[in-house]
Amino acid sequence: MDQQRDQSAMSDSAAKVGEKVGNVAAQAQGSVQDAIDRGKPMLNELQAKAGEAMGQATDMARKASSAGVQAVNQASDAVQGAARQVSGQASQAASKVYEQSAWAGGHITRYTAEQPLTALLIAAAIGYGIAYLIHRQ
């Protein structure tokens, strides 16, 4: 009989412990579920903020790209303008050189016709000077 009482007491104790463990497990599960439920809005908020940050980064990249394109276009326009200006100046300089060489050619022709011997001596001296410079090396 003592044995039965001991077994009965142990069964009751085991049942009480099992019941308490079940209650604790149910409370823990409820606490975990509450924590998950509280965390969902935070997760949704973080997702929204991440989406906004990605959108802002995309917008900044687009703006930087368009600014780069504008800078390239401005640089291209500046280079083209400078090239046009240099081309115009080179054309004017070429015209001036041509005019001056035509004037010099006319002047030399008249001088040669008026002073043929002097022109011949000057041409010989220039030729000798050039030949001396070439053969000196």
C-alpha positions, 0 to 999 in steps of 0.5 A: 500500500505504501508503494501504491501511495508513493506511486500515486503521489509521484504520478500526481507530482509528475502530472503537476510538473507536466501541467506547469511545464505545459503552462510555461511552454504556452506562456513562452509560445505566447510571448514569442508570438507577441514578440513576432507580432511586435516585430512585424511593424518594425520589419515593415518600416525597415523595408519601407525605409530601405525602399526609400533609400534605394529610390533616393540612391537611384535618383542621385545616380540619375542626377549625377549621370545627367550632370556628367552628360551636361558637363561633357556637352559643355566641354564639347561645345567649348572645344568646338568653339575654340576650334572654330575660332582657331580655324578662323584665325589660321585662315586669316593668318594664311591670307596675310602671309599670302598677301605679304609673300605676293607683295614681297615677290612683286617688290623683288621682281621690280628690284631685280629688274632695276638692279640686276647685278646687285640682285645677282650678288645678293642671291649668290651671297644667300646661296653661299650662306645656306650651302655653308650652313648645310655643309658645316655639320 
